[in-house]
Amino acid sequence: MAEARSREAWAHTSSVLALIANVNRDPKKHGPFKPSDFDPHKRNEKDLILPHCGIEVLKQVFIDGKGG
C-alpha cells in the first residue's frame, strides 16, 4: 500500500515537473518533456545504473571535501 501511495504521489509530482519544464524550455534546443522523464518509478532499469562504491566515498565528499 505504501508503494502504491508513493507511485501515485510521484505520478502527480512528475506531471507538475514536466509542465514547468515545458513552459521554461527552449523549443529549438530540446523537445517536449513527458511526465515519465521525471518519474523514478517509470524509468527503465538501464537508466538507473548506479556505481558500486564503499562508504569511504561519502567521507571523502562530505567530510574531507575531496569530491570530484
C-alpha positions in Angstrom: 0.0 0.0 0.0 2.9 2.4 0.7 4.4 1.7 -2.7 1.1 2.5 -4.4 0.9 5.7 -2.5 4.5 6.6 -3.5 3.7 5.8 -7.2 0.6 8.0 -7.1 2.4 10.9 -5.5 5.3 10.6 -8.0 2.8 10.5 -10.9 1.3 13.8 -9.7 4.7 15.4 -9.0 6.2 14.3 -12.3 3.3 15.8 -14.2 3.8 19.1 -12.5 7.6 19.0 -13.1 7.0 18.2 -16.8 4.6 21.1 -17.1 7.1 23.5 -15.5 10.0 22.2 -17.6 7.9 22.5 -20.9 6.9 26.1 -20.0 10.6 27.1 -19.5 12.3 25.0 -22.3 13.8 26.4 -25.5 11.9 24.6 -28.3 14.9 24.9 -30.6 17.2 23.1 -28.1 15.0 20.4 -26.6 11.8 18.6 -27.4 8.9 18.4 -25.1 9.3 16.7 -21.7 7.0 13.9 -20.7 6.0 13.1 -17.1 7.8 9.8 -17.3 11.1 11.8 -17.7 10.7 12.9 -14.1 9.1 9.8 -12.5 11.6 7.5 -10.8 9.0 4.6 -11.0 8.7 4.9 -14.8 12.4 4.9 -15.6 13.9 1.9 -17.3 16.3 -0.3 -15.3 19.1 0.6 -17.7 18.7 4.3 -16.9 19.2 3.6 -13.2 22.7 2.0 -13.2 24.3 3.2 -10.0 28.1 2.9 -9.4 29.1 0.5 -6.7 31.4 2.1 -4.2 32.1 1.9 -0.5 31.1 4.2 2.3 34.5 5.8 2.3 33.5 7.8 -0.7 30.9 9.6 1.4 33.6 10.6 3.9 35.8 11.9 1.1 33.0 14.0 -0.4 31.3 15.4 2.7 33.9 15.4 5.4 37.3 15.8 3.6 35.8 17.9 0.7 37.6 15.9 -2.0 34.7 15.2 -4.2 35.1 15.1 -7.9 
